[in-house]
Amino acid sequence: ALISIETGFWRLARSPEPTDLGPGMLPATGSAIASAEALEKLRREDGGFEVEASIVHPNGVQELYMGVANGPRIDLATDAVLRSPSAKQHSASTRMLGYVQEHLLWAWDIGTEGAQVVSHASARLARRQAPEVSEES
């Protein structure tokens, strides 16, 4: 199948605080980032924000990415790749997302079977207007 699915969670990378949820179902106390000023304290000197992404695939692979969101571009590289015993070899990945001339650019490079990280998939996505629906339809 050419079409795959993945699910994941993204967040700003920062030190854990008592205001964070977890582990598990343990409740947080208060609001972690309560203002724009608090958010700005997480900004790097180059203007970007450090981010983390946990991505899970139905084929038994889980990826933990670390990276930087800076303006219209996000660069990620795996910090860890977990595989179930039945999953195919997958050693590392990088991803790049960018917004250029009203298009979302996306590239995913992976390393498999002991190979170096090479281009795996990429796309250029454009926003389309939804067709107008008449009341008669």
KEDOTOR-718455 format. One line per field, with one value per atom (N, C-alpha, C): residue number from 0; residue in three letters; x, y, z. Coordinates in nm, 2 decimals. Example, Ala and Ser with C-alpha at 12.3 -4.5 7.8 and 13.67 -1.06 7.14 Angstrom:
# KEDOTOR-718455
resi <- [0_0_0_1_1_1]
resn <- [ala_ala_ala_ser_ser_ser]
x <- [1.32_1.23_1.32_1.28_1.37_1.29]
y <- [-0.57_-0.45_-0.33_-0.22_-0.11_0.00]
z <- [0.78_0.78_0.78_0.71_0.71_0.79]
This chain:
# KEDOTOR-718455
resi <- [0_0_0_1_1_1_2_2_2_3_3_3_4_4_4_5_5_5_6_6_6_7_7_7_8_8_8_9_9_9_10_10_10_11_11_11_12_12_12_13_13_13_14_14_14_15_15_15_16_16_16_17_17_17_18_18_18_19_19_19_20_20_20_21_21_21_22_22_22_23_23_23_24_24_24_25_25_25_26_26_26_27_27_27_28_28_28_29_29_29_30_30_30_31_31_31_32_32_32_33_33_33_34_34_34_35_35_35_36_36_36_37_37_37_38_38_38_39_39_39_40_40_40_41_41_41_42_42_42_43_43_43_44_44_44_45_45_45_46_46_46_47_47_47_48_48_48_49_49_49_50_50_50_51_51_51_52_52_52_53_53_53_54_54_54_55_55_55_56_56_56_57_57_57_58_58_58_59_59_59_60_60_60_61_61_61_62_62_62_63_63_63_64_64_64_65_65_65_66_66_66_67_67_67_68_68_68_69_69_69_70_70_70_71_71_71_72_72_72_73_73_73_74_74_74_75_75_75_76_76_76_77_77_77_78_78_78_79_79_79_80_80_80_81_81_81_82_82_82_83_83_83_84_84_84_85_85_85_86_86_86_87_87_87_88_88_88_89_89_89_90_90_90_91_91_91_92_92_92_93_93_93_94_94_94_95_95_95_96_96_96_97_97_97_98_98_98_99_99_99_100_100_100_101_101_101_102_102_102_103_103_103_104_104_104_105_105_105_106_106_106_107_107_107_108_108_108_109_109_109_110_110_110_111_111_111_112_112_112_113_113_113_114_114_114_115_115_115_116_116_116_117_117_117_118_118_118_119_119_119_120_120_120_121_121_121_122_122_122_123_123_123_124_124_124_125_125_125_126_126_126_127_127_127_128_128_128_129_129_129_130_130_130_131_131_131_132_132_132_133_133_133_134_134_134_135_135_135_136_136_136]
resn <- [ala_ala_ala_leu_leu_leu_ile_ile_ile_ser_ser_ser_ile_ile_ile_glu_glu_glu_thr_thr_thr_gly_gly_gly_phe_phe_phe_trp_trp_trp_arg_arg_arg_leu_leu_leu_ala_ala_ala_arg_arg_arg_ser_ser_ser_pro_pro_pro_glu_glu_glu_pro_pro_pro_thr_thr_thr_asp_asp_asp_leu_leu_leu_gly_gly_gly_pro_pro_pro_gly_gly_gly_met_met_met_leu_leu_leu_pro_pro_pro_ala_ala_ala_thr_thr_thr_gly_gly_gly_ser_ser_ser_ala_ala_ala_ile_ile_ile_ala_ala_ala_ser_ser_ser_ala_ala_ala_glu_glu_glu_ala_ala_ala_leu_leu_leu_glu_glu_glu_lys_lys_lys_leu_leu_leu_arg_arg_arg_arg_arg_arg_glu_glu_glu_asp_asp_asp_gly_gly_gly_gly_gly_gly_phe_phe_phe_glu_glu_glu_val_val_val_glu_glu_glu_ala_ala_ala_ser_ser_ser_ile_ile_ile_val_val_val_his_his_his_pro_pro_pro_asn_asn_asn_gly_gly_gly_val_val_val_gln_gln_gln_glu_glu_glu_leu_leu_leu_tyr_tyr_tyr_met_met_met_gly_gly_gly_val_val_val_ala_ala_ala_asn_asn_asn_gly_gly_gly_pro_pro_pro_arg_arg_arg_ile_ile_ile_asp_asp_asp_leu_leu_leu_ala_ala_ala_thr_thr_thr_asp_asp_asp_ala_ala_ala_val_val_val_leu_leu_leu_arg_arg_arg_ser_ser_ser_pro_pro_pro_ser_ser_ser_ala_ala_ala_lys_lys_lys_gln_gln_gln_his_his_his_ser_ser_ser_ala_ala_ala_ser_ser_ser_thr_thr_thr_arg_arg_arg_met_met_met_leu_leu_leu_gly_gly_gly_tyr_tyr_tyr_val_val_val_gln_gln_gln_glu_glu_glu_his_his_his_leu_leu_leu_leu_leu_leu_trp_trp_trp_ala_ala_ala_trp_trp_trp_asp_asp_asp_ile_ile_ile_gly_gly_gly_thr_thr_thr_glu_glu_glu_gly_gly_gly_ala_ala_ala_gln_gln_gln_val_val_val_val_val_val_ser_ser_ser_his_his_his_ala_ala_ala_ser_ser_ser_ala_ala_ala_arg_arg_arg_leu_leu_leu_ala_ala_ala_arg_arg_arg_arg_arg_arg_gln_gln_gln_ala_ala_ala_pro_pro_pro_glu_glu_glu_val_val_val_ser_ser_ser_glu_glu_glu_glu_glu_glu_ser_ser_ser]
x <- [0.08_0.00_0.09_0.05_0.13_0.09_-0.03_-0.08_-0.06_0.00_0.03_-0.04_-0.03_-0.09_0.01_0.01_0.09_0.01_0.04_-0.02_0.09_0.07_0.18_0.14_0.23_0.21_0.33_0.31_0.42_0.41_0.52_0.52_0.65_0.65_0.77_0.86_0.99_1.08_1.13_1.11_1.15_1.17_1.22_1.24_1.10_1.08_0.95_0.92_0.79_0.75_0.63_0.61_0.49_0.36_0.36_0.24_0.21_0.30_0.28_0.20_0.13_0.05_0.15_0.10_0.17_0.28_0.35_0.33_0.19_0.15_0.02_-0.09_-0.18_-0.30_-0.28_-0.16_-0.14_-0.17_-0.24_-0.29_-0.17_-0.19_-0.10_-0.15_-0.06_-0.10_-0.08_-0.19_-0.18_-0.17_-0.13_-0.11_0.04_0.09_0.23_0.28_0.21_0.24_0.12_0.12_0.00_-0.01_0.10_0.11_0.20_0.19_0.28_0.42_0.43_0.56_0.63_0.56_0.61_0.66_0.58_0.62_0.75_0.76_0.88_1.01_1.00_1.11_1.17_1.09_1.14_1.21_1.20_1.26_1.41_1.47_1.62_1.68_1.81_1.87_1.85_1.84_1.82_1.67_1.58_1.44_1.35_1.41_1.33_1.29_1.22_1.18_1.22_1.27_1.30_1.17_1.16_1.03_1.07_0.97_0.98_0.85_0.87_0.76_0.77_0.66_0.65_0.56_0.61_0.53_0.52_0.40_0.38_0.32_0.38_0.33_0.27_0.17_0.10_0.19_0.31_0.39_0.49_0.47_0.56_0.67_0.68_0.78_0.73_0.82_0.79_0.91_0.89_1.01_0.99_1.10_1.11_1.20_1.14_1.21_1.25_1.36_1.40_1.43_1.40_1.43_1.40_1.39_1.37_1.26_1.17_1.07_1.12_1.15_1.20_1.13_1.04_0.96_0.88_0.89_0.81_0.87_0.97_1.05_1.06_1.04_1.07_1.16_1.27_1.37_1.37_1.36_1.35_1.45_1.51_1.59_1.56_1.56_1.53_1.63_1.59_1.67_1.67_1.56_1.54_1.44_1.46_1.37_1.34_1.22_1.18_1.11_1.15_1.08_1.03_0.92_0.87_0.95_0.95_1.03_0.98_0.86_0.81_0.82_0.88_0.89_1.02_1.01_1.13_1.24_1.36_1.47_1.45_1.47_1.45_1.54_1.65_1.75_1.75_1.70_1.70_1.61_1.57_1.49_1.52_1.49_1.49_1.36_1.31_1.19_1.22_1.16_1.17_1.03_0.97_0.85_0.87_0.82_0.84_0.72_0.69_0.59_0.65_0.64_0.71_0.61_0.59_0.50_0.36_0.31_0.17_0.16_0.27_0.27_0.34_0.29_0.36_0.45_0.58_0.68_0.71_0.73_0.75_0.85_0.95_1.05_1.07_1.08_1.11_1.22_1.33_1.44_1.46_1.49_1.50_1.62_1.67_1.78_1.72_1.75_1.70_1.81_1.79_1.88_2.03_2.06_2.20_2.25_2.16_2.19_2.19_2.26_2.26_2.12_2.09_1.96_1.96_1.86_1.84_1.69_1.67_1.54_1.44_1.32_1.22_1.09_1.05_0.92_0.93_0.86_0.84_0.72_0.67_0.55_0.55_0.47_0.45_0.29_0.24_0.09_0.04_-0.07_-0.13_-0.27_-0.31_-0.44_-0.54_-0.65_-0.76_-0.88_-0.96_-1.08_-1.19_-1.26_-1.37_-1.48_-1.53_-1.64_-1.76_-1.82_-1.94_-2.06_-2.13_-2.25_-2.38_-2.46_-2.58_-2.69_-2.79_-2.89_-2.98_-2.97_-3.06_-3.00_-2.87_-2.80_-2.85]
y <- [-0.12_0.00_0.12_0.22_0.34_0.44_0.43_0.52_0.46_0.54_0.50_0.60_0.57_0.65_0.66_0.77_0.78_0.87_0.86_0.95_1.00_1.12_1.17_1.29_1.33_1.44_1.53_1.66_1.76_1.85_1.90_2.00_2.07_2.19_2.27_2.19_2.18_2.11_2.21_2.17_2.25_2.16_2.21_2.13_2.10_1.98_1.95_2.04_2.07_2.16_2.09_2.13_2.08_2.10_2.20_2.23_2.14_2.04_1.95_1.83_1.77_1.65_1.53_1.43_1.30_1.29_1.17_1.06_1.00_0.93_0.87_0.97_0.94_1.03_1.12_1.14_1.23_1.38_1.45_1.58_1.69_1.79_1.91_2.00_2.09_2.20_2.33_2.40_2.53_2.51_2.63_2.63_2.65_2.56_2.56_2.69_2.73_2.85_2.94_3.03_3.11_3.24_3.28_3.41_3.41_3.51_3.52_3.55_3.62_3.65_3.52_3.43_3.30_3.22_3.22_3.15_3.21_3.34_3.40_3.37_3.33_3.29_3.16_3.08_2.96_2.98_3.10_3.13_3.12_3.06_3.05_3.19_3.20_3.32_3.35_3.24_3.26_3.28_3.29_3.32_3.20_3.08_2.95_2.90_2.79_2.72_2.57_2.51_2.37_2.29_2.19_2.11_1.96_1.89_1.74_1.69_1.57_1.51_1.36_1.30_1.15_1.10_1.02_0.97_0.82_0.76_0.62_0.57_0.46_0.40_0.27_0.23_0.10_-0.02_0.00_-0.12_-0.15_-0.10_-0.13_-0.04_0.07_0.17_0.29_0.34_0.47_0.55_0.68_0.77_0.89_0.92_1.04_1.14_1.25_1.35_1.47_1.53_1.66_1.75_1.88_1.97_2.12_2.20_2.34_2.39_2.47_2.54_2.69_2.74_2.87_2.94_3.03_3.10_2.99_2.99_2.90_2.76_2.73_2.61_2.53_2.39_2.30_2.20_2.18_2.07_1.97_1.84_1.74_1.63_1.57_1.45_1.35_1.22_1.13_1.13_1.13_1.10_0.96_0.89_0.75_0.69_0.56_0.49_0.36_0.33_0.20_0.11_-0.02_-0.11_-0.23_-0.28_-0.41_-0.52_-0.64_-0.75_-0.78_-0.75_-0.78_-0.67_-0.55_-0.44_-0.45_-0.39_-0.38_-0.29_-0.31_-0.23_-0.08_0.00_0.15_0.21_0.28_0.32_0.47_0.55_0.70_0.77_0.89_0.97_1.12_1.19_1.34_1.38_1.50_1.55_1.70_1.76_1.91_1.95_2.05_2.11_2.26_2.31_2.46_2.51_2.64_2.71_2.81_2.79_2.87_2.91_3.04_3.08_3.02_3.02_2.96_2.81_2.74_2.60_2.54_2.42_2.35_2.25_2.26_2.16_2.07_1.94_1.83_1.73_1.70_1.59_1.50_1.37_1.27_1.18_1.18_1.09_0.99_0.86_0.75_0.67_0.61_0.51_0.37_0.27_0.14_0.04_-0.08_-0.20_-0.15_-0.07_-0.03_0.08_0.12_0.22_0.36_0.45_0.59_0.65_0.76_0.83_0.89_0.85_0.89_0.94_1.01_1.06_0.95_0.96_0.86_0.91_1.03_1.08_1.24_1.30_1.45_1.49_1.61_1.66_1.81_1.87_2.01_2.02_2.08_2.08_2.22_2.24_2.37_2.37_2.48_2.49_2.51_2.44_2.45_2.50_2.58_2.63_2.51_2.50_2.40_2.45_2.35_2.39_2.45_2.55_2.60_2.50_2.49_2.40_2.48_2.46_2.54_2.47_2.55_2.49_2.39_2.40_2.31_2.17_2.15_2.02_1.92]
z <- [0.00_0.00_0.00_-0.08_-0.09_0.02_0.07_0.17_0.31_0.39_0.53_0.62_0.75_0.85_0.97_1.04_1.16_1.25_1.38_1.47_1.57_1.62_1.70_1.79_1.87_1.96_1.95_1.93_1.93_2.05_2.10_2.21_2.21_2.27_2.29_2.39_2.36_2.44_2.55_2.68_2.79_2.91_3.02_3.14_3.20_3.26_3.32_3.44_3.45_3.55_3.63_3.76_3.83_3.76_3.67_3.60_3.48_3.45_3.34_3.39_3.30_3.32_3.34_3.41_3.41_3.51_3.51_3.42_3.43_3.33_3.33_3.35_3.44_3.46_3.58_3.63_3.74_3.69_3.77_3.73_3.74_3.66_3.67_3.78_3.82_3.91_3.85_3.80_3.74_3.59_3.53_3.38_3.35_3.26_3.23_3.16_3.06_2.99_2.99_3.08_3.10_3.02_2.96_2.89_2.78_2.69_2.58_2.63_2.74_2.80_2.84_2.90_2.95_2.83_2.72_2.60_2.54_2.54_2.48_2.55_2.68_2.75_2.70_2.62_2.57_2.43_2.37_2.24_2.25_2.15_2.14_2.09_2.10_2.06_1.91_1.83_1.68_1.65_1.75_1.72_1.72_1.71_1.71_1.84_1.84_1.96_1.94_2.05_2.05_2.06_1.98_1.98_1.99_2.04_2.04_1.97_1.90_1.84_1.86_1.91_1.92_1.82_1.73_1.61_1.62_1.61_1.62_1.48_1.43_1.31_1.33_1.25_1.28_1.25_1.19_1.16_1.27_1.39_1.50_1.53_1.46_1.48_1.55_1.64_1.72_1.70_1.67_1.66_1.76_1.82_1.91_1.83_1.79_1.72_1.81_1.79_1.85_1.74_1.76_1.65_1.69_1.58_1.60_1.50_1.56_1.48_1.47_1.35_1.34_1.22_1.25_1.15_1.07_0.94_0.86_0.84_0.91_0.89_1.02_1.01_1.12_1.07_1.15_1.12_1.24_1.21_1.31_1.28_1.38_1.37_1.48_1.45_1.56_1.67_1.79_1.91_1.94_1.91_1.93_1.84_1.80_1.72_1.79_1.82_1.89_1.79_1.79_1.70_1.77_1.74_1.79_1.73_1.78_1.72_1.58_1.54_1.41_1.31_1.35_1.26_1.18_1.06_0.98_1.04_0.99_1.04_1.01_1.11_1.09_1.20_1.15_1.25_1.28_1.18_1.20_1.10_1.13_1.04_1.06_0.96_0.97_0.89_0.93_0.87_0.86_0.75_0.73_0.68_0.75_0.70_0.68_0.58_0.56_0.48_0.51_0.44_0.34_0.21_0.11_0.00_-0.02_-0.13_-0.12_-0.01_0.02_-0.01_0.00_-0.01_0.11_0.16_0.27_0.20_0.23_0.18_0.29_0.26_0.36_0.30_0.37_0.33_0.45_0.42_0.52_0.47_0.54_0.51_0.62_0.57_0.67_0.65_0.75_0.74_0.78_0.69_0.71_0.68_0.74_0.71_0.72_0.82_0.84_0.74_0.65_0.55_0.61_0.54_0.59_0.56_0.62_0.60_0.46_0.39_0.25_0.23_0.12_0.09_0.08_0.15_0.15_0.09_0.13_0.07_0.08_-0.01_0.00_-0.07_-0.04_-0.10_-0.09_-0.19_-0.19_-0.19_-0.08_-0.07_-0.08_-0.16_-0.18_-0.12_-0.06_-0.01_-0.12_-0.12_-0.22_-0.15_-0.22_-0.17_-0.18_-0.08_-0.08_-0.18_-0.26_-0.35_-0.28_-0.34_-0.28_-0.30_-0.19_-0.20_-0.20_-0.30_-0.30_-0.21_-0.17_-0.09_-0.16_-0.30_-0.38_-0.39_-0.35_-0.37_-0.26]
